[in-house]
Amino acid sequence: MQRITGIFIIFFLFINIYSDTIILKDDQIFEADVLSFDSYYLVLKLQNNQEISIPWDEIKQIKHTTTSKNWMEDVYITPDDVEVTTLVAPLSTEIAFKKALFPGLLIHGSGHFYAKDYNTGYMLLSAEIVSLVLMSISFFEIISPVEKDQSFNVTKIIFFSGAAIFGGTWLYDLIFSSRAVEKYNQENKDKFLIKEDKKNENSTGQ
């Protein structure tokens, strides 16, 4: 009898642990059980037993563990870029850093875009574009001089200034995107359906 009871306890523990992983288009990541869906909404049961309905156009991916994939998901989940209004889980500082690292190396401000700090994100992206223009102009002037004995002192200054702006904006995103995430989480802490773990506030999605 005790052995049977133990088996049931282990069974229910595994049910609670292995939920489906839901990823929204703003990269909110959380675990939930898929209950049902129609052509407009996906109905989920969160780990705190709260049931919610999320519009399909806000969902990026469903990683199934407890349920099997339905072929209709490929119809309802689209690559369209939409604003995610559903706040389920706090953002992750680790994901912000990873995004700032890459694709942030190529698209500066990616970490801040993830943290929904769009003003800073666009500022960093604009600075990157300016830096690339400066480096490109000066580089082509060096390899294709107008005059034979042309001095490149000013040109080199322009090139290295562009390089400094490029590296500086990327480093800024790497260093400060985590703070942007913390600020966003703090400002919306009462709106999240899943509250932050006080012992590890930014562990969501890790």
C-alpha positions as CSV (number, residue, x, y, z in Angstrom):
1,M,0.0,0.0,0.0
2,Q,2.8,2.4,0.9
3,R,4.6,1.6,-2.4
4,I,1.4,2.4,-4.4
5,T,1.0,5.6,-2.5
6,G,4.6,6.5,-3.2
7,I,4.1,5.9,-6.9
8,F,1.0,8.2,-7.0
9,I,3.0,10.9,-5.2
10,I,5.8,10.7,-7.7
11,F,3.3,10.7,-10.6
12,F,1.6,13.9,-9.4
13,L,5.0,15.5,-8.8
14,F,6.0,14.9,-12.4
15,I,2.7,16.3,-13.6
16,N,3.4,19.5,-11.7
17,I,7.0,19.8,-12.9
18,Y,6.7,18.9,-16.6
19,S,4.3,21.6,-18.1
20,D,4.4,22.9,-21.6
21,T,6.7,25.9,-22.2
22,I,5.0,28.9,-23.7
23,I,7.0,31.6,-25.5
24,L,5.3,34.9,-26.4
25,K,6.5,37.2,-29.2
26,D,8.1,39.6,-26.7
27,D,10.1,36.6,-25.4
28,Q,8.2,36.1,-22.1
29,I,8.8,32.5,-21.2
30,F,6.7,30.5,-18.7
31,E,5.3,27.0,-18.1
32,A,1.6,26.2,-18.4
33,D,-0.7,23.4,-19.4
34,V,-2.6,23.8,-22.6
35,L,-6.3,23.3,-21.8
36,S,-8.1,24.2,-25.0
37,F,-8.1,26.7,-27.9
38,D,-10.3,28.2,-30.6
39,S,-9.4,30.2,-33.7
40,Y,-8.7,33.3,-31.6
41,Y,-7.4,32.3,-28.1
42,L,-5.2,29.7,-26.5
43,V,-6.5,28.7,-23.0
44,L,-3.8,27.9,-20.5
45,K,-3.5,26.8,-16.9
46,L,-0.5,28.4,-15.1
47,Q,1.5,26.8,-12.4
48,N,-0.4,28.9,-9.8
49,N,-3.6,27.2,-11.1
50,Q,-4.8,30.4,-12.8
51,E,-6.5,30.0,-16.1
52,I,-5.8,32.6,-18.8
53,S,-6.6,33.1,-22.5
54,I,-3.9,34.5,-24.8
55,P,-4.5,35.7,-28.3
56,W,-2.8,33.4,-30.9
57,D,-1.1,36.4,-32.6
58,E,0.9,37.1,-29.3
59,I,2.3,33.5,-29.2
60,K,5.7,32.7,-30.7
61,Q,6.1,29.1,-29.8
62,I,4.8,26.2,-27.7
63,K,7.2,23.6,-26.5
64,H,5.1,20.6,-25.7
65,T,5.8,18.3,-22.7
66,T,2.5,17.3,-21.2
67,T,0.4,17.6,-24.3
68,S,0.9,16.7,-28.0
69,K,1.2,19.3,-30.7
70,N,-1.9,20.0,-32.7
71,W,-1.4,20.7,-36.4
72,M,-3.7,23.7,-36.1
73,E,-1.0,25.5,-34.1
74,D,0.9,26.0,-37.4
75,V,-2.2,27.8,-38.7
76,Y,-2.8,30.1,-35.7
77,I,0.8,30.9,-34.8
78,T,2.1,33.4,-37.4
79,P,5.4,35.3,-37.7
80,D,3.5,38.6,-37.8
81,D,5.1,41.2,-35.5
82,V,2.5,42.4,-33.0
83,E,2.5,44.2,-29.7
84,V,2.2,41.8,-26.8
85,T,-0.3,43.1,-24.2
86,T,-0.5,40.0,-22.1
87,L,1.8,40.2,-19.0
88,V,2.4,36.7,-17.7
89,A,5.9,36.4,-16.4
90,P,8.7,38.9,-15.6
91,L,11.4,39.4,-18.1
92,S,14.8,37.8,-17.6
93,T,18.1,39.6,-17.2
94,E,19.9,36.6,-18.6
95,I,17.9,36.7,-21.8
96,A,18.5,40.4,-22.1
97,F,22.3,39.9,-21.8
98,K,22.2,37.1,-24.4
99,K,20.2,39.3,-26.8
100,A,22.6,42.2,-26.3
101,L,25.5,39.8,-27.0
102,F,23.9,38.4,-30.1
103,P,22.1,39.6,-32.2
104,G,23.1,42.7,-30.4
105,L,26.6,42.7,-31.9
106,L,24.9,43.3,-35.3
107,I,21.7,45.1,-34.1
108,H,22.7,47.4,-31.3
109,G,20.0,47.9,-28.7
110,S,18.6,44.4,-28.9
111,G,18.9,43.9,-25.1
112,H,17.0,47.2,-24.5
113,F,14.4,46.3,-27.1
114,Y,13.8,43.0,-25.2
115,A,13.4,45.1,-22.0
116,K,10.9,47.3,-23.9
117,D,13.1,50.3,-23.4
118,Y,12.5,51.4,-27.0
119,N,13.9,54.9,-26.7
120,T,17.3,53.7,-25.6
121,G,17.1,50.8,-28.1
122,Y,16.5,53.1,-31.1
123,M,19.2,55.5,-29.8
124,L,21.8,52.8,-29.7
125,L,20.7,51.5,-33.1
126,S,20.9,55.0,-34.7
127,A,24.4,55.5,-33.2
128,E,25.5,52.2,-34.7
129,I,24.3,53.3,-38.1
130,V,26.2,56.5,-37.8
131,S,29.3,54.7,-36.7
132,L,29.1,52.3,-39.7
133,V,28.7,55.3,-42.1
134,L,31.8,57.0,-40.6
135,M,33.9,53.9,-40.8
136,S,32.8,53.1,-44.3
137,I,33.5,56.5,-45.7
138,S,36.9,56.8,-44.1
139,F,37.9,53.2,-45.0
140,F,37.1,53.7,-48.7
141,E,39.0,57.0,-48.6
142,I,42.1,55.2,-47.3
143,I,42.1,52.4,-49.8
144,S,41.2,54.8,-52.7
145,P,43.1,58.1,-52.1
146,V,42.2,61.1,-54.2
147,E,45.8,62.3,-54.1
148,K,49.0,60.3,-54.3
149,D,50.7,61.7,-51.2
150,Q,47.4,62.4,-49.3
151,S,47.6,62.5,-45.5
152,F,45.1,60.3,-43.7
153,N,45.4,61.7,-40.2
154,V,41.8,63.2,-40.3
155,T,40.5,60.1,-42.0
156,K,42.0,57.8,-39.4
157,I,40.5,59.9,-36.6
158,I,37.1,59.6,-38.3
159,F,37.5,55.8,-38.7
160,F,38.5,55.3,-35.1
161,S,35.8,57.6,-33.8
162,G,33.3,55.4,-35.7
163,A,34.8,52.3,-34.3
164,A,34.7,53.8,-30.8
165,I,31.0,54.6,-31.2
166,F,30.3,51.1,-32.5
167,G,32.0,49.4,-29.6
168,G,30.7,51.8,-27.0
169,T,27.0,51.4,-28.0
170,W,27.4,47.6,-28.0
171,L,29.0,47.6,-24.6
172,Y,26.3,50.0,-23.3
173,D,23.6,47.5,-24.4
174,L,25.5,44.6,-22.8
175,I,26.0,46.4,-19.5
176,F,22.7,48.3,-19.0
177,S,20.1,46.1,-20.6
178,S,19.8,44.1,-17.4
179,R,19.0,47.3,-15.5
180,A,16.4,48.1,-18.1
181,V,14.8,44.7,-17.5
182,E,14.8,45.2,-13.7
183,K,13.2,48.6,-14.1
184,Y,10.5,47.2,-16.4
185,N,9.8,44.3,-14.0
186,Q,9.6,46.7,-11.1
187,E,7.2,49.0,-12.9
188,N,4.9,46.1,-13.9
189,K,5.3,43.8,-10.9
190,D,1.6,44.1,-10.0
191,K,0.5,43.3,-13.5
192,F,2.3,40.0,-14.0
193,L,0.2,36.9,-13.5
194,I,3.2,35.0,-12.3
195,K,5.1,36.9,-9.6
196,E,8.9,37.1,-9.4
197,D,10.6,34.7,-7.0
198,K,11.9,36.9,-4.3
199,K,14.9,34.6,-3.8
200,N,15.9,34.8,-7.4
201,E,13.9,37.6,-9.0
202,N,15.3,37.3,-12.5
203,S,15.3,33.5,-12.9
204,T,12.2,33.5,-15.2
205,G,13.0,31.9,-18.5
206,Q,16.4,30.6,-17.5
